[in-house]
Amino acid sequence: MNNEEKEILEEKLTRLRQLSENLDESFTIPGTNIKFGIDALIGLVPGGGDLIGGLFSLYILRTAIKMKLPKGAILSIIFNIILDTTIGIVPVVGDIFDIFWKSNKRNMKIIEKYLVE
């Protein structure tokens, strides 16, 4: 990989990290160390908030596919998105799950793990 390709990859990773941070850990519950993001907030919207959050997560998946991550990594990312979206639909329980599962942060760890290897 030449320097230009490395710079492009690092730029993509920076954008993905920022998106992941915004979706999963933008805010802190006062008096605690518990963080949540836009994904948890839009998940509060009945009838589709979690589906919208899932669409944002698909951008991370799309980028991982373009980076040619192994099939196992892609399947793990898909699993995280499906789990987050499916459980997120359940009122109250899904909202609490969103705060603690942080599928986008998990997916970034998967991407970074395979890029290091």
N, C-alpha and C positions, 0 to 999 in steps of 0.2 A: 504494500500500500504506500503510495507516494504522499508527500506532504499535503498536496491539495486535497486528496481523498480523505486524509486524516482530519483536515480542517472542516471539511463538509460533514463528516461523521460527527465530530465534536459539536458542530453547530446544531445538527439534528438532535443529538443527545441533550444539549442544553435546552432546546425547545420542549422536548419530551419531559425533561425533569421539571421545567416550569409548569407545564400543563398538569403533570401529576401532582405537584405541590398545590396548585390552585384547586384542583378537583378534590384532594384528600386532606389538606392541612393548612388552609388559608387562615383559619381563625382558631382561637383558643378559648375554651370555656373559662370565664374569669374564676380565679381562685383554684384552678386545677392545671394539670399538664395535658388535659385532654384536648386534642386538636381535631377539627373537622373542616371540611371544605365545601366548595360549591356543589359537589355531587350530593352531599347530605342535605344541603338546603333545597336544591331543586327536587330532591326525592320527596320533600314534604308536599309537593304539588300533587293532589289526587288525580289519578287517571292518566298518568303519563310522565310525571317528573322523573321517575327512575328509568324510563325508556330513553328520555333525553340524555340522562347521565350515561347510559349505555352507549349512546351514539358518540359521545365525546371519547369514551374508552375505545371505541372502534378505530379512532385515529391512531392511537398508540399501537393497536394490532396491525393496522395497515402499514405503519412505518416499520414495525418488526418484520413483516413479510417482505417489504422492500429491501430490508437489510439482510435478507436471506438467512434468518435465524433457522436453526434446525426444527424439524417437524415437532419434536417433543416440546420445545420452548413455545412454539406457536400454539400447540394444544393446551399448554398450561395457561397461557394468556387468555385463550378462549374460555377455558374453564372458569377462570377468575371473573371474567366479564359476565358470563352466564349466571354464575352463582350470585354475584353482586346485584345484578338486575332482577333476578328471580326472587331472591329473598327481600330485596329492597322494595318490591311491590307490596309486601305485607305491611299493613298500617302499624305504626309504632315500633314493632319488632324490627321491621326492615330499616327504619330510620336509625335505630340504635345500632343495628348491624353495620350500616354504612359508616358510622363513626369509627368503629373498631376494625373492620375488615380491611379497608383502604386498598381496594383491588388495583388501583392505578399505581400506587407505590410498590405493591407486590410485582406488578408487571414490569415496572422499571428495573427492579432488582433482577428479574429474569433476563431482561435485555442486556443489562450491564454484565451479568455473569457470563453470558455466552459471548459477548464481545471481548471480554478479557481472555477467555479461552481461545 
